[in-house]
Amino acid sequence: MIPRDASDGNDRSNDAAGGGSRWSDLDRPPLNAVALRRGLLREGGLWSGIEVVERTGSTNSDLVALAAAGRAAEGTVLVAEEQNAARGRLDRTWTAPARSGLFFSVLLEPAGVPLARWGWLPLLAGVAVATGLTRAAGVDTALKWPNDVLVTVGDDERKAGGILAERAGEGAVVIGIGINVTLREDELPVPTAGSLALAGARTTDRDPLLRAVLRSLEDWYGRWRAAGGDPAASGLQQTYAAGSATLGRLVRAELPGDRSITGEAVAIDGDGRLVLATEEGVQEPVGAGDVVHLRPA
């Protein structure tokens, strides 16, 4: 298990560029792990341990391995200042400059929630991220089904965050979250990417942003578990739909097996699937795949 006091008061990551000073980029100071623990770890709360590492390949891979070895309890949070082998959905790679964002994974063990409802966890994380960032950074956020967090940069919707959920043994899930915070225009991996800074965030201080997201995640996870994973009774289904950038749009869902469906996104069903109304008058639920927005809402 990762201990609560795994580091001393100087526990801040070093500069990612080898031997450089940890303060070489004054716009991107390191996270303060001690302050994060002080603000988030409490008796009876969800979060049981927080570790900040300078760099790693993937926080998701690391936390899955720790859980498999019995060295991480529910509520463990692993944060990296830099990842060099981060993974998105469909085994896509994802990179960002050191300390330019929030790159972290959390371990959840939803005992008492039917396995059939665990598919809501990535959507729950999306709601939590969007809610936390809106409150802390003052930016408008929206959710692109299934796992993208969008912000507005100029007149464009751009992806500023993504979520990846992975099973970690029989009774656990690791949820990885990546959020672009101070990424500059010339650092964007693709033109459709964005960041909180480019969206005009009132703060890009990652410490309060991470605290806000984790508190929001704790709140939503608690509601969902208390309702036995019921997305309607917990308010999750309605909140996701209200914050969706996908509903009401003409979209193309690119499915496994080189198949695609085009239709209007009309609902998120009780299993978290996106329901498309096709030209043939059929409502077809989509449980996995990529969604391309074809028409503005």
N, C-alpha and C positions, 0 to 999 in steps of 0.2 A: 504494500500500500504506500502511496506517496504521502509522506508526513506533512502535517500542517506547517511545521517549522523547518522546512527543508533548506532554508537559507537564512543568512543574517540580514541585518538592516541595509546592507549594500547590494542586495540581490537584484541587480539590474543587468540586462544582457549587454554584451560588448558589441562594438561595431562589427557589422557583418563583413567588412572588407578586410579580413585577415587581422593584421596587427594594428589597425588604426585605432584612434581614440574612440571610446564609446560615445562621446559627445561630438564626433566629427560632423554630423549633420544636425544642426541645432533645430531644424524644423521637425526632426524625427527623434525625439528623446526616447530612451528605453523605458519599458514598463517597470513599475515599481511593484514587485511581487509581494513584498511585505505589506504595503498599503492595500493591495487587492485582497489579501487574506484578511486583513483587519476589517475591511468593509463588507466582506461577503461570507466569511465563515462564522456561523453562530449555532448555538445549541438548538437542535430541532429543525435546522434549516436543511435544504437539499445539498448544498455544496459542502463536501467533506475534505477536499484538498485541492490546492491550486499550485501548479508548478509552471514557471516561466523558463524556457530554455533559449539559448542564443540562436541555435539553428538545428534543424533536423530535416529528414527527408519528408515525412508526413506525420502530423500529429495523430491522424486517424490510425495509421498503421502502428504507431508506437503505443497508443492507448488500447487498441485491440490486443496487442501482444501482452501488455501489462495485465489486462483483464484475464486473458487466458492463463497467465502465470499466477493468478490470485494475488496480484500486487496492486490492484486498484479497486476501490469500493465505489458504490453508486455515489454520484456527485463529484467524482474526480474531474478536474479541469486541467488540461494540458495546453499550454500556450507556447507558440514559437515566434520569435522575432523574425525568423526567416525560414522558409521551407524550400528545399531544392528538388523535391519529388512529390509535390502536392498533386492530389488527384481529384478530378471532378467526376460527374456522372459519365457513364459509358467509357471509363478509363481514359478520359481526357486529362492532359497535363495542364497545370496552372502555376504560373510564377508571378512574383512581384518583388520589387526591391525590399531589402531589409527594413523593417520598422515602418513600412508604408501603409500597413493595414493591421487588421486583427485576424490572426490565423490560429484557431483553437479548436479543440475537440472536448466533448463531455461524455461521460459514461452514465447511462440511465438503465435502471432495472425496473421496468414497469410491472412489478408483481401485482396480481389481482386484475390486470387488464387483459381481456381476451386477445390472443395472438392476432386474430383477424382485424383488430383495431390498431395494431402497431404501425400500420401503413400511414396513420395520421401523424406520426412523430416528425417527419421532415416538414410537413405543412405547419405543424405546431411550432417548430423552430422558426419557420419563415415568419409567422405571425409575431413571435416573440422578438425576432430581430427587427422587423419593421416597426413594431411598437416602441421598442427601446431606443432605436435610432431617432425616431420622430420626436420623442420626448427629450432626449439628451442633445441631439445635434440640430434640432429645429428644421429638418429637411422633410419634404414630402416623399414618402416611399410608397411603392406599390409592389405587388407580388405577381410574378409571371409563373404560371403553373409549369412544372411542379415545384421548382426549388430555387428560383432566381429572385433576388431583391433588386428592384429598379429605383433609380432616382432620376430627377429631371435636370438635364444640363442644357441650358438654352431652351430650345423647343423640342429637344430630343429626350426620349426615354432611354436610359442606358443602364446596363447591368453593373451594380456596385457590390453585389454579394451573391454567394452561392452556398448551398447546403448539400452535404452528402451523408447519408445514414447507412451504417453497416452493422450487421449482426456481430455480436461478440460472445459467442457461446450460446447456450440454451436460453438463458433468461436476461440477456443484456443487449443493449444497442449503443453504439458509439455514433454520435452526431458531430460531424465536422462542419465548421462554419468559417468562411473567409469573407472579409469585408474590406474593400478598398477605402482607405481613409484619406491619405495625403497624396495619392497617385496623381502625377502631373500629366498634362496632355501629351507631352512627348514621351511619357513612360507607358502609355496605354498599350496593351498587347494587341488590341483590335479597336477600330473606330467606334464600335458599339459599347465599349466598356466605359465606365465612369467611376467617380469616387465621391466621397462626401465633400471633399474640398472643392471639386469642380461644380458640385451642386449648391455651393454657397452655405455650407454648414457653419453654424455659429461657433462651434468648437471642433477642433481636430485633435484634442488631447485624448489619447487612446485609453488612459486609465478610467476616466468617468464614462467613456463610451462602453468599455467592456463591462464595467459594473452595471450600467443600465441594461445592457443586453442580457447579462446573466440573471439579474433580478427579474426581468420580464420573463425569461425562460423558466425560472423557478415558479413564478406566479401561474403561468399558463400550464405548465406540467402538473402543478398541484391541482388546479381546477379539473384538468382532464382525467387525472387519476382518481380524484374524488368522485367523478361521475362514471367510474368504471370504463373510461375510454370512450364514452358516448360523445360524439362530436357535437350533437345538437344540444344535449343537456348541459354540456360544459361551456357552450357559447362559441366553441372553436369554429364550427362549420359556418355560422353566420358571420363571424369576424373575418374569416379568411375570404369569404365571398365579397364582403364589403370592401376589402382592401385589394381585391384582385384587379390586375391590369389586363387579364385575359378574358374574363367574362364580358359578353356583349360584342366581342370582336369576331370577325371572320378569321379563322386560323387554319393552318395545315399542321396536322399531327403526323410526324414521321415516326413510324412504328418499327419495332424489330422485324427483321425479315424483309427489309426493303419495301414495306407497304406504307401507304400514307392515306390519311382521311382529311378531307376539307369540309369545313362546316362552321356554323356559328357556335361559339362556346356559350352554352346557355345555363350551365349549373355545375356545381361541385356536389357529387352525390355522397351518400352516407359512408362510402368506403374511401372517400378522398379522390375519386376519379373525376376527370374532366368529361362532361357530357357535351357532345357535339350534335347539333341538328344539321343534317346533311340536306342537300338539294332533293334527295329522293324522299324526304319526309321521315327519315329514320333518325331516332335519337340513339347515338352510339357512345357508350362510355369508354374512355381511354384511361388505362391504368399505368402505362409506361410509355416513354418515348419523348421525343423533342417536339416542342410546339413553336411554330413560326407565326408571329402576328402579321396578318395580311392586310388588315384594315384598321385604322384608328378607332378607338372606342367612341 
